[in-house]
Amino acid sequence: MTGELRLLGLAHGLLLGLLLACPWQAPGLLPWGIDALLLVGGFQLRLADRRFALRPGAREWVSHILMAPPRLIRWGAAAVVALIAGHGDLAVAVLLAALACELLAYPLTTRLLGRAPLAPALAILTLLVAALGLPGPSTLHLVLSFLTGVTAAMAWLRGPDGEPRALALALGGIVAAIVAPLLFPGAQAFAAPTLTVCAAWALAHLSVLRRRVMPWHLGAAPLRLRPAVLRSPPS
């Protein structure tokens, strides 16, 4: 996972730092922060593990864990933060969701959807975001957040990466996700995961943004060599 989209990695670390401060500064943001942490974690995991399918065998089933075991510390940190904030049920939900995601949900998703093209990936992503806006058990909600991040990474890998137009669409999605709850208060549950997905896309695009190709040309007029004109010295 070393070197994978530096801006997204920095944002993930900053998100974890903000989550650690939530119990003292903004306890109300703790559930959203944990959702975002799992979503971005799923996004980064899929970017690092780009296999279309897993090979048979028990070791391959957990190979995504073996390639970067320190990644699991984030789930433990999120559970500890929830426990400090007095949300014991949320801490248990985080641990159960982490186990379900790492040992079951991610390997199954890789096997079933590893070769999905862009259009089906976007359709599945839309369904996952819609499901996140519905009420349900905390553990299932967190598992869906993780899978939303995995599917968002699949869509990004199959789409145009590093193009200004794609970056503009991601930024437009961020603005729409911010404005929608102001106009329609009931859309807040759907706007939060949409905002996180579009922010992850925007950071990913910024990490690989390419300049527009320009035709090669000389910066100055070409130098023309002419024979010197011999003049006789004045008498």
N, C-alpha and C positions, 0 to 999 in steps of 0.2 A: 504494500500500500504506500510505500515511500514515493514521494514525488507526484502523487495523484492530485492535480488541480489545487495548487497551493492556496488560492483564495477561498475555495470551498473548505479546505482543511482548517484554515485560520478561523473562518466563520463557525465551524463546528466546535472548535476549542473555545471560542468566545461564547457560544451558546451554552456550553457546559459551565463556564465561569459564571455567566448570568444566572444559570439555574442554581448554582451553589449559593448565590446571594439572595435568591427569591424568599426563603423563609424569614429573612430579616427586613428586606426592602419592599417586596411586592408578593405577598403570599398568594394573592389571587391569580397571578400569572403562572403559578407552578404547574397546573395541568397542561396549559398550552405549551409551556417550555418542555415538558417531558414528551408531549406529542411531537414537537418539532425535533427534539433530540433523536427520537427513534426514526422519524422520517428521513432526516439528513443522514443518520447512520445507515439506513437501508440504501440510500442513494450512493453513499461512498463505497459501501460493500460491493454493490453491483459494478461500480466503475473499476474497482480493483480486481474483481473476479469476473472476467469477461468470457468465460467458457459458455458455449452454446448448450452443452450437455455434460453431465457427470458420468465418469466411468464407473462400472460396477465395483462394489466393494465397500466395506464399512469405513475404511479410511477416507475414501473419496466423499462419503456422505458428510464428513466433518472437516474436509480439507480447507474450507473457508475460515474455519476457526483456527486450524493449525498454522495458516499462513500469517496470522497476526493476532496472537492470543491477548496482547495488551488492550486490544479493542474492546474486550469484554468488561474492562474496568469502568467504562462509561455507564454501563447498565447498573453496576453495583453502586456507583456514585449517585445516579439518579434515585435509586431506592433509598439510599442513606439520606438524601436531601428530603425526600417525601416523609421519611420517618422523623427527621428533625422538625419538619413543619407540622407534625401531629397527624399526618395522614397515613396511618398504618395500613389501611386497606389499599391505598394507592401504592405503597411500597411493595406489598405482596403482589399486586397486579403487575408492577414493573418486572419483578423477578420471574413471575410465571410467563409473562409475555416474552421476556428475553429468552427463556428456555424454549418456548414454543417457536419463536422466530429462528433461533440458531439451529435447533435440532430437527425441526419439522417444516416450518413454513418456507424458509429460504431454499433448502434442498429440493422440496417439491416444486416450488416456483421455477427453479432453474431447469428441472427436468421437463415440466409441462409447457413453459412459456419461453424457454431460452432462445428459440428460433423465431419467435413471433415478429412479424414485420411492424412497420411504424403504425399503420392504421389500427390494427387490433390492439397494439400496446396503448395507444391513445384512448381507445374505447374502454379498455379495462381500467385505465387510470381515471377516466371520468366516473365510472361506476364506483371505484374505491373512494374517490373524493365525496361522492354522493352518500356512500355508506357511512363515512366518517361524520356526516352531519346528522345522522339519526341516533337516537338514544339506544344504549345497549350496555352490556357488561364492560367494566373498565379494561379487563384483560383483552377481550376481543377488540376493543377500540384501539389499544396500543399495538396489537398485532396488525390491524388494518393500517395503522400509521406507518409501521415498518414496511409493509408490502407496498404501500403507496410510494414510498421512497424508492424501493427496488424497481417498481414499474416506471416511475418517472425517469430513472437512470436508463432503463431499457429504451424508452422513447427518445431520450436525448442522444444516446449512442447511435440510433438509427436515423436521426434527423440531421439537419445542417448544423454543424458545430463551428463556432468561430466566425459566423457571418453577422454583419451589423443588423441585417433585417431580422434574423432570429433573436438577436439580443433585444431589439426594439419590441418584438412581440412579448418576450418575457417581462420586460419592464412595463409594458402595457398591462399585462396580467397582474402585476403587483399593484398598479394604480387602481385597476378595477376591483381587486380584492379589498383594497382599503376603502374605496368609495361605496361599494355595495352595501356594507352594514349600516352606513350613514343614511342611505336612502331606504333600505329595507332591513329593519332590525332583525328580522327572522333569518336573514342570510348569514349571520355571524358564524354559525357553526360550520357552514360550507366555505366561508371566505377564509377562515384561518388555515386549513390545509392547502387551499389554493394559493394563498400568499406564500406559504413555506415552499411549495413546489416551484412556483415562479421565481422566488428568490434563489433557490438552488440552481435552477436553469440559468438565471442571469449571472451568477457567480461562475458557473461552469463555462458559459460563453465568454466572459471576461478573461478567464484563465487562458483561453486558446484563441483570443480574437486576432484575426489576421487583417493585414492591410490590403486594400484593394490593389490588384495587380496593375501596374502602370507600364506602358511600353517603354523600352529603353531608348533614351535619347541623350545627346550631348547637352550639357548645361550651358555651353558657350558656343558662339559661332565657330565653325571650323576654321582652322588656321591655314591660310593660303601663303605659300612661299612663292615669291616672285624674284626674278634676278635683279640684283641691285643696278640702278642706273648710274653709270660712270659719268661724272661731270669733271671737266677740266677746272682746275683752280682759277679763280678770277685773277686777271692780270693787274 
